[in-house]
Amino acid sequence: MKYWISLLVLMSMLWGESTTLEVSKNVNVLSKLSIVDGSLKGIEHSGKFHKMLVADMKVVSLFDVDEAYAQDSYEIKNHANALFVLRYRLDDDGSGGFKADVKLFQNGLELFSKIYMLKQREMVVFLAHSIAYDINAKMGGAPMEWMKRKVIMVRLNGARKSEIVAADYTLSYQKVLLGGGMYGFAKWANREQTDFYYTSLSDFKPTIYKVNLASGVKEKIISSDGMAVCSDVNENGKKLLLTLAPNGQPDVYMYDLTTKEKTRITNYSGIDVNGQFVGNEMIAFVSNRFGNPNVFGQKINSNAVNQLVFEGKNNSSFSAYRNLIVYKTRGDSGFDLKIASLNGGGSRTLTTSGDNDYPRFSYDGEAVLHIKQEGSRSLVGIIRLDLRRSFAFPLHVGRIQSLDW
């Protein structure tokens, strides 16, 4: 029974639909940018690519992006009523991929020019992400390495059936990595995203595996009665935080990949799950030790447990980055996400509408990925913390059980 309660604490099961961008918050007055399709007629995806690039340039947040589709010669420098003009020209590369010529102009002055090659057409959204990333860097914007990273998620697609899917940050691109079984709680194994961990629920006992993306080679890590989840990986990829329940009681364990030894971190008669590293000396985790799910901290070599979140009655999901924590808490109109420093100084509300869940910091801490439910709509949200801007993309992926960035 405790196994299923723990799953309910960890799981976020959401629905999805269309693909358009919704801007949730706007700040500052920005210069107008028009994006112009200079592709030859008949090039597949050129119009769809315009929408992708518009969405990404909105997230870049350096321009007031004109959403209207415009098509003109690639050689023209200016465009009516826009200080900045971004022109692209898609073409077949002759081997099933795309070649993209891209230029950015300011009042006719060329600021940026680059040729991109994409081997796999189905990954065209990553081409848009790369262009937006490069223009942001050229214009001196805040770091956006996360824009080019992949999201890994577990998607439920039937009774005791699920699949592990790789996606871009908007979840527009999706590729099934594993299917035909019952999987749970996928987690990237390293910063390079070459390997991932997942839980197999099809084995005799819940079992954690590690998979290499390039070779498909699968390595068994550990099995446990009750439940087995890899919730976090340390910076050098050599230590894992696991939730195991060998005696029916879920607790957080440290697992050393070098020695193959596990160390029990928490020891509580209720539920301790979802451990995450906070620096090198402390972990944070979700526990019901005060009745409702809340976020607690414990130094790795200590038995002392401290409450980290002091508001809300259902703080069942969170993400930690250095001394910062983003967590779910009940607000006036639903579940909001808040951010707080573990060094003190209060909290700040990041969302203002809907039910928000499953926050995930980007690797550099610049942005937060999360899931938003607004009535019948489900969306994936991006919050750019320093810029205080948020964006949401309607989902069309089915029911999600876990998410990692």
MIBA-929614 format. One record per atom (N, C-alpha, C): residue in one letter; x, y, z. Coordinates in steps of 0.05 Angstrom, whole numbers, padded with zeros to 5 digits, always signed. Layout:
BEGIN
aXYZ/...
This chain:
BEGIN
m+00016-00024+00000/m+00000+00000+00000/m+00017+00025+00000/k+00039+00025+00016/k+00057+00048+00017/k+00070+00053-00010/y+00075+00031-00025/y+00086+00034-00052/y+00068+00051-00070/w+00042+00045-00069/w+00023+00060-00086/w+00019+00088-00076/i+00020+00092-00050/i+00018+00120-00039/i+00042+00136-00049/s+00065+00123-00048/s+00089+00137-00057/s+00088+00144-00087/l+00076+00126-00103/l+00073+00133-00131/l+00055+00157-00134/l+00033+00158-00118/l+00015+00181-00120/l+00029+00207-00113/v+00046+00206-00093/v+00061+00229-00086/v+00079+00239-00109/l+00092+00219-00123/l+00111+00226-00144/l+00098+00232-00171/m+00075+00221-00176/m+00065+00221-00204/m+00050+00246-00210/s+00052+00255-00235/s+00036+00277-00246/s+00024+00268-00272/m-00002+00262-00273/m-00014+00250-00296/m-00031+00271-00310/l-00023+00278-00335/l-00034+00302-00348/l-00041+00296-00377/w-00059+00313-00387/w-00069+00309-00415/w-00060+00331-00433/g-00060+00326-00459/g-00051+00347-00478/g-00067+00350-00503/e-00062+00373-00517/e-00076+00377-00542/e-00059+00392-00562/s-00065+00417-00570/s-00053+00429-00594/s-00024+00438-00590/t-00014+00456-00609/t+00014+00461-00610/t+00022+00491-00609/t+00004+00509-00606/t+00010+00537-00608/t+00024+00548-00583/l+00037+00570-00586/l+00051+00583-00564/l+00032+00602-00550/e+00033+00601-00523/e+00017+00620-00508/e+00036+00635-00489/v+00037+00662-00491/v+00054+00678-00474/v+00039+00684-00449/s+00050+00676-00426/s+00036+00679-00401/s+00042+00706-00387/k+00064+00718-00393/k+00072+00743-00380/k+00090+00759-00398/n+00086+00785-00399/n+00103+00802-00415/n+00114+00825-00398/v+00139+00832-00403/v+00152+00854-00389/v+00168+00870-00409/n+00173+00895-00404/n+00191+00912-00420/n+00179+00918-00448/v+00189+00940-00459/v+00182+00947-00487/v+00206+00939-00504/l+00201+00922-00524/l+00223+00911-00540/l+00220+00920-00569/s+00242+00919-00584/s+00242+00927-00612/s+00229+00905-00628/k+00215+00913-00649/k+00200+00895-00666/k+00219+00878-00683/l+00213+00852-00684/l+00227+00833-00701/l+00207+00819-00720/s+00213+00820-00746/s+00197+00804-00765/s+00214+00780-00774/i+00201+00758-00777/i+00214+00733-00787/i+00203+00727-00815/v+00221+00725-00834/v+00213+00723-00862/v+00223+00697-00874/d+00205+00682-00886/d+00211+00657-00900/d+00220+00664-00928/g+00246+00658-00934/g+00257+00663-00960/g+00261+00637-00976/s+00248+00616-00967/s+00251+00590-00980/s+00238+00589-01008/l+00248+00572-01025/l+00234+00568-01051/l+00208+00554-01046/k+00188+00559-01063/k+00162+00546-01060/k+00165+00516-01062/g+00149+00502-01046/g+00149+00473-01047/g+00167+00460-01027/i+00183+00476-01012/i+00201+00464-00992/i+00184+00455-00968/e+00186+00430-00961/e+00171+00419-00939/e+00178+00432-00913/h+00158+00438-00897/h+00162+00448-00869/h+00169+00478-00868/s+00172+00492-00890/s+00181+00520-00888/s+00162+00538-00874/g+00135+00534-00879/g+00115+00549-00864/g+00113+00541-00835/k+00114+00515-00830/k+00113+00505-00802/k+00138+00514-00787/f+00160+00515-00801/f+00185+00524-00788/f+00183+00553-00779/h+00168+00569-00794/h+00164+00597-00786/h+00151+00598-00758/k+00131+00582-00753/k+00117+00582-00727/k+00137+00573-00705/m+00153+00553-00711/m+00173+00544-00691/m+00193+00566-00684/l+00202+00580-00705/l+00222+00601-00700/l+00209+00625-00685/v+00185+00632-00692/v+00170+00653-00677/v+00168+00646-00648/a+00160+00621-00642/a+00158+00612-00614/a+00184+00614-00599/d+00206+00605-00612/d+00232+00605-00599/d+00242+00634-00594/m+00238+00651-00614/m+00247+00679-00611/m+00231+00694-00590/k+00206+00686-00586/k+00191+00697-00563/k+00204+00689-00537/v+00211+00664-00535/v+00224+00654-00510/v+00251+00668-00506/v+00265+00674-00528/v+00291+00688-00525/v+00287+00715-00511/s+00264+00728-00516/s+00256+00752-00500/s+00273+00777-00505/l+00286+00779-00528/l+00301+00803-00535/l+00286+00821-00554/f+00264+00811-00566/f+00249+00825-00587/f+00219+00823-00582/d+00205+00843-00594/d+00176+00841-00597/d+00171+00827-00623/v+00165+00801-00622/v+00165+00784-00646/v+00138+00786-00660/d+00138+00793-00686/d+00114+00793-00702/d+00107+00764-00709/e+00083+00755-00702/e+00075+00728-00707/e+00066+00723-00736/a+00060+00744-00751/a+00049+00741-00778/a+00069+00728-00797/y+00059+00709-00812/y+00076+00695-00831/y+00082+00713-00854/a+00108+00716-00860/a+00117+00733-00882/a+00135+00717-00900/q+00132+00721-00927/q+00149+00706-00946/q+00159+00726-00967/d+00185+00726-00971/d+00197+00745-00990/d+00224+00734-00998/s+00237+00748-01016/s+00263+00739-01025/s+00283+00739-01002/y+00299+00719-01002/y+00320+00717-00980/y+00340+00740-00982/e+00343+00751-01005/e+00364+00772-01010/e+00356+00799-01000/i+00330+00804-00995/i+00321+00831-00986/i+00329+00834-00956/k+00338+00858-00950/k+00349+00863-00923/k+00328+00875-00904/n+00311+00892-00913/n+00292+00906-00896/n+00264+00893-00897/h+00247+00901-00878/h+00220+00892-00878/h+00203+00914-00864/a+00180+00920-00875/a+00163+00942-00866/a+00157+00940-00836/n+00160+00963-00822/n+00152+00966-00794/n+00167+00948-00774/a+00191+00940-00781/a+00207+00924-00763/a+00235+00933-00763/l+00246+00939-00739/l+00274+00947-00737/l+00292+00924-00743/f+00285+00900-00734/f+00301+00876-00738/f+00286+00857-00757/v+00301+00844-00775/v+00290+00824-00793/v+00307+00799-00792/l+00294+00777-00787/l+00307+00751-00787/l+00297+00736-00812/r+00316+00730-00830/r+00308+00716-00854/r+00321+00688-00855/y+00305+00669-00864/y+00315+00642-00867/y+00308+00630-00894/r+00324+00612-00904/r+00319+00598-00929/r+00324+00569-00925/l+00303+00553-00924/l+00305+00524-00922/l+00309+00512-00950/d+00325+00491-00952/d+00329+00477-00977/d+00336+00448-00972/d+00330+00431-00990/d+00337+00403-00988/d+00368+00401-00989/d+00379+00383-00972/d+00408+00380-00973/d+00417+00358-00991/g+00398+00345-01005/g+00405+00324-01024/g+00408+00297-01012/s+00406+00294-00985/s+00409+00268-00973/s+00387+00263-00952/g+00364+00277-00955/g+00342+00272-00937/g+00340+00292-00914/g+00359+00311-00912/g+00358+00330-00891/g+00353+00358-00901/f+00359+00378-00885/f+00355+00406-00892/f+00381+00422-00891/k+00383+00441-00908/k+00403+00462-00906/k+00388+00488-00900/a+00397+00504-00882/a+00384+00529-00875/a+00403+00552-00875/d+00398+00572-00892/d+00413+00597-00891/d+00398+00617-00874/v+00412+00630-00856/v+00399+00648-00837/v+00414+00674-00835/k+00400+00697-00835/k+00412+00723-00831/k+00394+00740-00813/l+00407+00757-00796/l+00393+00776-00780/l+00402+00804-00788/f+00383+00822-00793/f+00389+00850-00800/f+00377+00869-00780/q+00391+00891-00777/q+00381+00914-00762/q+00382+00939-00780/n+00358+00948-00788/n+00357+00971-00807/n+00375+00966-00831/g+00374+00942-00842/g+00389+00935-00866/g+00418+00927-00861/l+00428+00931-00837/l+00455+00923-00830/l+00456+00894-00821/e+00473+00878-00833/e+00474+00850-00826/e+00489+00846-00800/l+00475+00834-00780/l+00487+00829-00754/l+00496+00800-00751/f+00483+00782-00765/f+00488+00753-00761/f+00483+00738-00786/s+00500+00718-00792/s+00496+00701-00816/s+00508+00674-00810/k+00493+00653-00817/k+00503+00626-00812/k+00488+00606-00829/i+00502+00585-00837/i+00490+00563-00852/i+00488+00538-00833/y+00464+00526-00832/y+00459+00504-00815/y+00453+00479-00832/m+00462+00456-00823/m+00456+00431-00836/m+00442+00412-00816/l+00420+00401-00825/l+00404+00382-00808/l+00401+00356-00823/k+00410+00334-00811/k+00409+00308-00825/k+00382+00295-00823/q+00368+00299-00801/q+00342+00286-00796/q+00320+00306-00796/r+00302+00304-00816/r+00281+00324-00820/r+00261+00324-00796/e+00257+00301-00784/e+00238+00300-00762/e+00247+00316-00738/m+00272+00324-00738/m+00283+00340-00716/m+00285+00370-00723/v+00267+00379-00741/v+00269+00406-00751/v+00265+00427-00729/v+00250+00420-00708/v+00246+00439-00686/v+00273+00445-00672/f+00292+00426-00672/f+00318+00431-00660/f+00334+00450-00677/l+00328+00451-00703/l+00341+00471-00720/l+00332+00499-00712/a+00306+00502-00707/a+00296+00528-00697/a+00308+00535-00670/h+00311+00515-00652/h+00323+00520-00626/h+00352+00530-00629/s+00367+00517-00647/s+00395+00525-00651/s+00398+00553-00662/i+00380+00561-00681/i+00381+00588-00692/i+00375+00608-00670/a+00354+00603-00655/a+00347+00622-00633/a+00369+00624-00612/y+00381+00601-00606/y+00403+00601-00587/y+00426+00618-00597/d+00434+00615-00622/d+00457+00629-00633/d+00451+00659-00634/i+00427+00667-00642/i+00420+00695-00643/i+00420+00707-00615/n+00409+00693-00596/n+00410+00702-00568/n+00438+00707-00559/a+00456+00689-00565/a+00485+00692-00557/a+00497+00716-00571/k+00491+00719-00598/k+00502+00741-00613/k+00494+00768-00601/m+00469+00769-00592/m+00457+00794-00582/m+00463+00798-00552/g+00478+00780-00540/g+00485+00784-00512/g+00464+00777-00492/g+00445+00759-00499/g+00424+00750-00481/g+00434+00732-00459/a+00417+00727-00440/a+00424+00709-00418/a+00429+00681-00429/p+00445+00664-00415/p+00451+00637-00425/p+00426+00621-00429/m+00425+00606-00451/m+00401+00590-00458/m+00409+00562-00468/e+00430+00550-00456/e+00438+00524-00465/e+00416+00503-00463/w+00397+00508-00444/w+00375+00489-00440/w+00357+00487-00465/m+00357+00508-00482/m+00339+00507-00505/m+00345+00485-00524/k+00371+00476-00525/k+00379+00455-00543/k+00379+00428-00531/r+00373+00426-00505/r+00374+00401-00491/r+00348+00385-00496/k+00349+00359-00491/k+00326+00342-00494/k+00312+00337-00467/v+00287+00334-00468/v+00270+00326-00445/v+00266+00296-00448/i+00266+00282-00425/i+00259+00254-00425/i+00235+00250-00407/m+00215+00234-00417/m+00191+00232-00401/m+00180+00203-00404/v+00163+00196-00385/v+00149+00171-00387/v+00120+00177-00393/r+00110+00166-00415/r+00082+00171-00424/r+00066+00145-00421/l+00044+00147-00407/l+00026+00125-00403/l+00008+00122-00428/n+00006+00098-00439/n-00010+00094-00463/n-00028+00070-00462/g-00036+00062-00438/g-00055+00040-00435/g-00053+00027-00408/a-00070+00007-00403/a-00069-00007-00377/a-00042-00022-00375/r-00027-00014-00355/r+00000-00025-00349/r+00018-00024-00374/k+00015-00003-00389/k+00032+00002-00412/k+00042+00030-00412/s+00067+00034-00418/s+00079+00061-00420/s+00103+00060-00439/e+00113+00083-00445/e+00136+00085-00462/e+00153+00108-00453/i+00179+00106-00458/i+00198+00127-00451/i+00204+00143-00476/v+00201+00169-00475/v+00201+00186-00498/v+00222+00209-00494/a+00238+00214-00515/a+00255+00238-00516/a+00241+00260-00531/a+00243+00285-00522/a+00229+00307-00535/a+00246+00332-00533/d+00238+00353-00548/d+00250+00379-00544/d+00235+00393-00521/y+00244+00417-00513/y+00232+00430-00490/y+00203+00438-00494/t+00194+00441-00518/t+00166+00447-00523/t+00149+00421-00526/l+00162+00398-00526/l+00150+00372-00530/l+00137+00370-00558/s+00146+00386-00577/s+00136+00384-00604/s+00148+00360-00618/y+00174+00356-00615/y+00188+00333-00625/y+00187+00311-00605/q+00181+00286-00613/q+00180+00264-00595/q+00191+00239-00609/k+00207+00224-00595/k+00218+00199-00605/k+00216+00178-00583/v+00204+00156-00589/v+00201+00135-00569/v+00228+00120-00566/l+00238+00120-00542/l+00263+00106-00536/l+00258+00077-00527/l+00238+00073-00511/l+00230+00046-00502/l+00200+00044-00502/g+00190+00022-00512/g+00161+00017-00512/g+00155-00012-00507/g+00129-00019-00505/g+00121-00046-00502/g+00124-00058-00474/g+00126-00041-00454/g+00128-00051-00427/g+00114-00031-00408/m+00121-00034-00382/m+00111-00016-00362/m+00136-00003-00349/y+00140+00023-00355/y+00164+00037-00346/y+00156+00060-00328/g+00175+00069-00312/g+00170+00092-00295/g+00195+00108-00290/f+00191+00134-00285/f+00211+00151-00273/f+00238+00152-00288/a+00237+00161-00313/a+00262+00164-00328/a+00278+00188-00319/k+00304+00185-00319/k+00322+00206-00310/k+00348+00206-00326/w+00356+00230-00336/w+00382+00231-00350/w+00404+00223-00332/a+00424+00208-00343/a+00446+00198-00326/a+00470+00217-00325/n+00471+00236-00344/n+00494+00255-00344/n+00486+00280-00359/r+00503+00300-00356/r+00498+00326-00369/r+00497+00324-00399/e+00513+00305-00410/e+00515+00302-00439/e+00490+00288-00451/q+00473+00277-00434/q+00449+00263-00442/q+00455+00240-00461/t+00476+00225-00455/t+00482+00202-00471/t+00470+00176-00460/d+00462+00177-00434/d+00450+00154-00421/d+00427+00163-00403/f+00409+00144-00397/f+00388+00151-00378/f+00381+00127-00361/y+00369+00132-00338/y+00359+00112-00319/y+00329+00110-00322/y+00318+00087-00316/y+00289+00084-00315/y+00283+00060-00297/t+00258+00060-00288/t+00248+00037-00272/t+00231+00019-00289/s+00237-00007-00289/s+00220-00026-00302/s+00201-00038-00282/l+00175-00036-00288/l+00155-00048-00271/l+00144-00074-00282/s+00158-00084-00303/s+00151-00109-00315/s+00167-00133-00303/d+00188-00127-00288/d+00204-00148-00276/d+00190-00159-00251/f+00201-00180-00240/f+00190-00192-00216/f+00190-00172-00193/k+00211-00156-00191/k+00213-00134-00173/k+00218-00108-00188/p+00208-00085-00178/p+00216-00060-00191/p+00246-00058-00194/t+00256-00052-00218/t+00284-00054-00224/t+00293-00029-00239/i+00315-00017-00230/i+00327+00007-00243/i+00348-00002-00263/y+00345+00008-00288/y+00364+00002-00309/y+00377+00028-00319/k+00401+00025-00330/k+00414+00047-00344/k+00417+00039-00373/v+00410+00058-00391/v+00411+00052-00420/v+00428+00073-00434/n+00445+00063-00453/n+00461+00081-00470/n+00445+00086-00495/l+00441+00112-00502/l+00425+00119-00525/l+00437+00110-00551/a+00463+00112-00554/a+00476+00106-00580/a+00475+00076-00585/s+00482+00059-00565/s+00484+00031-00570/s+00459+00015-00563/g+00442+00027-00545/g+00419+00013-00536/g+00425-00008-00514/v+00451-00009-00505/v+00459-00028-00485/v+00446-00021-00458/k+00434-00042-00445/k+00420-00038-00420/k+00435-00051-00397/e+00439-00037-00375/e+00453-00046-00352/e+00435-00046-00328/k+00433-00068-00314/k+00417-00069-00289/k+00432-00056-00267/i+00418-00038-00252/i+00431-00024-00230/i+00423-00037-00203/i+00397-00038-00198/i+00388-00049-00172/i+00359-00056-00173/s+00350-00076-00158/s+00322-00083-00155/s+00314-00079-00126/s+00288-00076-00121/s+00279-00073-00093/s+00249-00081-00092/d+00242-00094-00070/d+00213-00098-00065/d+00200-00071-00062/g+00174-00070-00068/g+00158-00046-00063/g+00162-00025-00085/m+00185-00012-00086/m+00189+00008-00107/m+00219+00013-00110/a+00227+00023-00133/a+00255+00030-00139/a+00255+00052-00160/v+00264+00075-00151/v+00264+00099-00168/v+00291+00113-00166/c+00303+00121-00189/c+00326+00139-00189/c+00315+00167-00192/s+00319+00183-00171/s+00307+00210-00171/s+00328+00232-00176/d+00354+00226-00173/d+00374+00246-00179/d+00401+00233-00183/v+00418+00248-00197/v+00446+00240-00203/v+00464+00264-00196/n+00486+00258-00182/n+00504+00280-00175/n+00519+00291-00199/e+00534+00313-00195/e+00545+00327-00218/e+00565+00311-00234/n+00580+00293-00221/n+00599+00277-00237/n+00587+00251-00246/g+00562+00246-00240/g+00548+00223-00251/g+00555+00197-00237/k+00569+00198-00214/k+00578+00174-00201/k+00561+00165-00177/k+00543+00182-00168/k+00526+00175-00146/k+00497+00181-00152/l+00480+00163-00143/l+00451+00166-00148/l+00436+00168-00122/l+00414+00182-00123/l+00395+00182-00101/l+00371+00165-00110/l+00365+00144-00095/l+00345+00125-00101/l+00323+00126-00080/t+00298+00120-00088/t+00277+00114-00069/t+00272+00084-00071/l+00277+00070-00048/l+00274+00041-00046/l+00256+00035-00023/a+00242+00012-00025/a+00224+00004-00004/a+00227-00026+00001/p+00250-00035+00009/p+00255-00064+00012/p+00237-00077+00033/n+00228-00062+00053/n+00211-00072+00074/n+00184-00059+00074/g+00176-00048+00052/g+00150-00035+00050/g+00150-00006+00058/q+00173+00004+00068/q+00175+00032+00076/q+00194+00047+00057/p+00183+00066+00042/p+00200+00080+00022/p+00219+00100+00036/d+00244+00097+00031/d+00265+00115+00041/d+00284+00123+00019/v+00300+00143+00025/v+00320+00153+00005/v+00347+00140+00011/y+00359+00130-00010/y+00385+00116-00008/y+00405+00130-00027/m+00430+00129-00020/m+00452+00137-00037/m+00464+00112-00049/y+00468+00112-00076/y+00480+00089-00089/y+00506+00098-00103/d+00528+00085-00097/d+00554+00091-00110/d+00558+00072-00133/l+00559+00084-00157/l+00563+00068-00181/l+00590+00054-00183/t+00610+00065-00170/t+00637+00054-00170/t+00639+00029-00153/t+00629+00031-00128/t+00631+00009-00109/t+00606-00009-00110/k+00585-00001-00123/k+00559-00016-00124/k+00547-00018-00096/e+00553+00000-00078/e+00542-00001-00051/e+00521+00020-00047/k+00500+00014-00031/k+00479+00033-00025/k+00480+00040+00005/t+00474+00065+00010/t+00474+00075+00038/t+00446+00087+00043/r+00434+00079+00064/r+00408+00090+00072/r+00411+00118+00083/i+00397+00137+00072/i+00399+00165+00082/i+00377+00172+00101/t+00352+00166+00095/t+00330+00172+00112/t+00320+00146+00126/n+00308+00150+00149/n+00298+00127+00164/n+00273+00136+00179/y+00250+00133+00166/y+00225+00143+00177/y+00203+00123+00172/s+00185+00120+00191/s+00164+00100+00189/s+00142+00107+00168/g+00143+00131+00158/g+00124+00139+00137/g+00136+00139+00110/i+00132+00161+00095/i+00141+00162+00067/i+00163+00183+00064/d+00186+00175+00054/d+00208+00192+00046/d+00215+00185+00017/v+00211+00204-00002/v+00215+00198-00030/v+00228+00222-00044/n+00236+00217-00070/n+00244+00238-00088/n+00268+00254-00078/g+00289+00241-00069/g+00313+00254-00060/g+00327+00269-00082/q+00337+00293-00076/q+00352+00309-00096/q+00377+00321-00082/f+00399+00322-00096/f+00423+00333-00085/f+00421+00363-00083/v+00429+00374-00060/v+00431+00403-00056/v+00461+00408-00050/g+00477+00415-00070/g+00505+00416-00066/g+00517+00389-00061/n+00539+00388-00047/n+00553+00362-00042/n+00548+00351-00014/e+00534+00366+00003/e+00532+00358+00031/e+00504+00352+00040/m+00483+00360+00024/m+00456+00357+00034/m+00438+00346+00012/i+00417+00333+00020/i+00396+00325+00001/i+00370+00337+00010/a+00352+00341-00009/a+00324+00349-00002/a+00306+00326-00012/f+00283+00323+00001/f+00265+00301-00006/f+00237+00308+00003/v+00218+00293-00007/v+00190+00296+00001/v+00183+00276+00023/s+00170+00285+00044/s+00162+00267+00066/s+00135+00275+00077/n+00121+00256+00088/n+00095+00261+00101/n+00098+00261+00132/r+00122+00266+00141/r+00127+00263+00170/r+00112+00283+00187/f+00101+00305+00175/f+00084+00323+00190/f+00055+00321+00181/g+00048+00299+00168/g+00021+00294+00159/g+00016+00296+00130/n+00023+00320+00118/n+00020+00324+00090/n+00047+00325+00076/p+00048+00319+00050/p+00073+00320+00036/p+00086+00347+00038/n+00112+00347+00045/n+00127+00372+00047/n+00156+00366+00040/v+00172+00388+00037/v+00200+00385+00029/v+00218+00388+00054/f+00235+00369+00057/f+00254+00369+00080/f+00282+00366+00070/g+00301+00373+00087/g+00329+00371+00081/g+00344+00355+00102/q+00366+00342+00093/q+00382+00327+00112/q+00410+00326+00101/k+00430+00332+00119/k+00458+00329+00111/k+00464+00300+00107/i+00481+00294+00088/i+00486+00266+00080/i+00498+00250+00103/n+00514+00262+00120/n+00527+00247+00142/n+00514+00254+00169/s+00489+00261+00168/s+00475+00268+00193/s+00447+00256+00193/n+00436+00252+00217/n+00408+00242+00219/n+00388+00264+00224/a+00398+00289+00227/a+00381+00312+00233/a+00366+00320+00207/v+00339+00323+00210/v+00322+00330+00187/v+00310+00358+00192/n+00311+00375+00172/n+00300+00402+00174/n+00279+00407+00153/q+00257+00420+00161/q+00236+00427+00142/q+00246+00450+00125/l+00243+00449+00099/l+00253+00469+00080/l+00231+00488+00070/v+00206+00478+00070/v+00184+00494+00059/v+00163+00497+00082/f+00154+00522+00086/f+00137+00527+00109/f+00110+00539+00101/e+00102+00534+00077/e+00075+00543+00068/e+00062+00522+00050/g+00036+00521+00051/g+00021+00502+00035/g+00018+00476+00050/k-00001+00460+00041/k-00007+00434+00053/k-00003+00410+00035/n+00008+00416+00011/n+00013+00394-00008/n+00036+00401-00026/n+00060+00401-00014/n+00084+00407-00029/n+00098+00382-00038/s+00084+00368-00056/s+00092+00340-00063/s+00112+00339-00086/s+00118+00362-00099/s+00138+00361-00120/s+00156+00386-00118/f+00181+00383-00125/f+00200+00405-00123/f+00224+00399-00140/s+00241+00420-00144/s+00267+00416-00158/s+00287+00434-00144/a+00311+00424-00141/a+00332+00439-00127/a+00355+00446-00146/y+00366+00470-00143/y+00390+00478-00158/y+00407+00495-00139/r+00431+00484-00132/r+00448+00497-00113/r+00433+00505-00088/n+00431+00531-00082/n+00416+00539-00058/n+00388+00548-00063/l+00377+00541-00087/l+00350+00549-00094/l+00332+00525-00095/i+00306+00529-00089/i+00287+00507-00091/i+00261+00518-00103/v+00251+00504-00123/v+00224+00510-00134/v+00205+00488-00125/y+00182+00496-00115/y+00164+00476-00104/y+00135+00482-00110/k+00118+00462-00110/k+00090+00465-00114/k+00076+00470-00087/t+00057+00489-00088/t+00042+00495-00064/t+00014+00504-00071/r-00005+00499-00054/r-00033+00506-00061/r-00036+00536-00058/g-00047+00549-00080/g-00053+00578-00080/g-00083+00583-00079/d-00090+00608-00085/d-00119+00615-00084/d-00135+00602-00106/s-00122+00598-00130/s-00137+00588-00153/s-00128+00561-00162/g-00110+00548-00147/g-00100+00522-00155/g-00072+00518-00143/f-00056+00502-00156/f-00029+00497-00146/f-00010+00514-00161/d+00005+00531-00146/d+00025+00549-00157/d+00053+00538-00153/l+00072+00548-00168/l+00100+00543-00163/l+00113+00567-00150/k+00129+00563-00130/k+00144+00584-00117/k+00173+00577-00116/i+00190+00598-00114/i+00218+00594-00112/i+00228+00607-00087/a+00247+00594-00074/a+00258+00605-00049/a+00288+00598-00047/s+00302+00614-00033/s+00330+00609-00027/s+00332+00594-00001/l+00349+00573-00001/l+00353+00558+00024/l+00370+00574+00044/n+00380+00597+00035/n+00395+00614+00053/n+00377+00635+00067/g+00351+00633+00062/g+00332+00652+00074/g+00325+00674+00055/g+00307+00691+00063/g+00299+00714+00046/g+00272+00712+00034/g+00256+00693+00042/g+00228+00691+00032/g+00226+00677+00006/s+00201+00676-00005/s+00196+00662-00030/s+00183+00681-00050/r+00183+00672-00075/r+00170+00688-00097/r+00152+00669-00113/t+00128+00677-00119/t+00109+00661-00134/t+00116+00664-00164/l+00118+00641-00177/l+00126+00640-00205/l+00102+00637-00224/t+00080+00626-00215/t+00057+00622-00232/t+00033+00636-00219/t+00013+00643-00236/t-00010+00658-00226/t-00037+00646-00235/s-00036+00624-00249/s-00061+00612-00258/s-00058+00582-00261/g-00081+00567-00260/g-00081+00539-00265/g-00068+00522-00242/d-00066+00497-00247/d-00052+00478-00229/d-00025+00472-00241/n-00004+00478-00227/n+00023+00475-00237/n+00038+00454-00221/d+00053+00437-00235/d+00065+00414-00222/d+00091+00406-00236/y+00105+00388-00224/y+00129+00376-00235/y+00150+00396-00244/p+00158+00415-00227/p+00179+00434-00235/p+00206+00420-00239/r+00221+00429-00259/r+00248+00419-00264/r+00267+00442-00271/f+00287+00448-00255/f+00307+00468-00262/f+00322+00459-00287/s+00330+00479-00304/s+00349+00473-00325/s+00376+00468-00312/y+00394+00457-00328/y+00420+00449-00317/y+00436+00473-00306/d+00431+00497-00318/d+00445+00521-00308/d+00429+00537-00289/g+00405+00528-00282/g+00388+00543-00263/g+00375+00568-00274/e+00377+00572-00301/e+00366+00597-00313/e+00336+00595-00317/a+00326+00571-00320/a+00298+00568-00328/a+00286+00544-00312/v+00259+00543-00311/v+00245+00521-00299/v+00225+00511-00319/l+00225+00485-00323/l+00205+00471-00339/l+00184+00460-00320/h+00158+00461-00328/h+00137+00450-00311/h+00113+00443-00328/i+00094+00430-00315/i+00068+00424-00328/i+00046+00441-00316/k+00029+00451-00333/k+00007+00468-00324/k-00019+00457-00334/q-00039+00456-00316/q-00066+00448-00324/q-00085+00472-00320/e-00098+00481-00341/e-00117+00502-00340/e-00144+00492-00351/g-00162+00485-00333/g-00187+00474-00342/g-00182+00448-00357/s-00191+00447-00382/s-00188+00422-00398/s-00161+00423-00413/r-00146+00445-00411/r-00121+00447-00426/r-00097+00439-00409/s-00078+00424-00421/s-00053+00418-00408/s-00031+00430-00424/l-00011+00442-00411/l+00010+00457-00424/l+00037+00450-00411/v+00058+00453-00427/v+00085+00452-00415/v+00094+00481-00413/g+00103+00489-00390/g+00111+00517-00385/g+00141+00520-00382/i+00151+00543-00391/i+00179+00551-00387/i+00179+00577-00372/i+00193+00578-00350/i+00196+00603-00334/i+00225+00611-00335/r+00231+00635-00346/r+00258+00646-00346/r+00260+00663-00321/l+00276+00653-00302/l+00275+00664-00275/l+00285+00693-00273/d+00309+00698-00284/d+00320+00725-00282/d+00304+00746-00297/l+00293+00738-00320/l+00277+00756-00337/l+00248+00759-00327/r+00240+00740-00309/r+00212+00740-00298/r+00192+00739-00321/r+00197+00722-00340/r+00179+00718-00362/r+00172+00688-00363/s+00147+00682-00371/s+00139+00654-00373/s+00124+00649-00398/f+00125+00625-00408/f+00113+00617-00434/f+00101+00590-00431/a+00080+00584-00446/a+00067+00558-00444/a+00060+00548-00472/f+00065+00522-00476/f+00060+00508-00501/f+00039+00486-00496/p+00016+00487-00509/p-00004+00466-00505/p+00007+00438-00511/l+00000+00419-00494/l+00010+00392-00497/l-00006+00375-00516/h+00007+00356-00528/h-00007+00337-00545/h+00008+00310-00543/v+00014+00302-00519/v+00031+00279-00515/v+00017+00256-00499/g-00008+00260-00490/g-00020+00239-00474/g-00014+00243-00445/r-00016+00222-00429/r-00014+00224-00400/r+00015+00220-00392/i+00026+00239-00377/i+00054+00239-00369/i+00057+00230-00341/q+00076+00213-00336/q+00081+00203-00309/q+00106+00214-00297/s+00126+00221-00312/s+00150+00234-00302/s+00163+00250-00324/l+00180+00269-00315/l+00192+00288-00333/l+00220+00295-00323/d+00240+00296-00341/d+00266+00305-00333/d+00278+00321-00356/w+00296+00340-00350/w+00306+00358-00369/w+00336+00356-00370/
